[in-house]
Amino acid sequence: MAGTLEATEVVVPTSRQDAVAAFGDGGDVTVVAGGTIVVPEITHGRLRPRRAVLLGKAGLAHVTRERGRTTIGAMTAVSELEGLPEPLGATARNVADIEVRRQATLGGNLCAPPGVESPRGDLQAALIALGAQVRSAGPGGERTDPVEDLLVTGPEGRLVLEVEFADPQAGAQSSVRRPHAHAYTILNVCAARTGGEVRVGVSGAGPRAARCRAVEEAFAQAGDAEAAAARILDDVTPHDDALASAWYRSRTLPVLVGRALTDLS
């Protein structure tokens, strides 16, 4: 009958291998992790999946720490990250509220589609600062990418399986958010020192988080947090949305970057 919607095919893989097989090349597949983003989209009719892959039983929820490295499965709840090294731990503790953190997942946050009215993906900045490597499956099989590369090309068409990073010598986080439990963070700045290298990531300034190479280079050359923070607009172009204006973000970002670098020192 004209106008009738096709029923959604629901697949519930029970292992990592089954999840990879069910995802295939990612074509016409909607992945449901914690559901904090996808389920409201379905409920309000903005998303009508034809094939949904539910990952809750796929065995992708785990945290392993050994030999100075941390590996986190994509289905690990954000609440399980709160005690991990900074800046990931601090960022996780500031995501929404405890109900959301217990439901939302690392993989869902990393792959969050750009928000139309507000930024998403708070954890992205922390993973950039930590130099995380992302293991994913999709066309061409499994591969590992630096998190910032995955975010530049977009994680669409890839099934994130896990992330891994070397534990940092130091980490710091600075953010500004609306005083409402369910609000997204307006801006999140993360910095980490690993093996003598300082990396900086920012989320909330644009559709997805970005690595701040100009800031990193300036800080490496002079070690001056304030001077390095002044380079932040060479790395990101703040935008307007429902939470804040580009003008506000442009004025606030140098302060947050300077604070994170100072705390790191």
Beta strands, then each sheet from edge to edge (+ up, - down):
strand 1: 9-11
strand 2: 30-32
strand 3: 51-54
strand 4: 63-66
strand 5: 69-73
strand 6: 133-137
strand 7: 143-146
strand 8: 159-166
strand 9: 170-177
strand 10: 185-194
strand 11: 197-203
strand 12: 210-211
sheet 1: 1+ 3+ 2+
sheet 2: 4+ 5- 8+ 6- 7+
sheet 3: 9+ 10- 11+ 12-
end
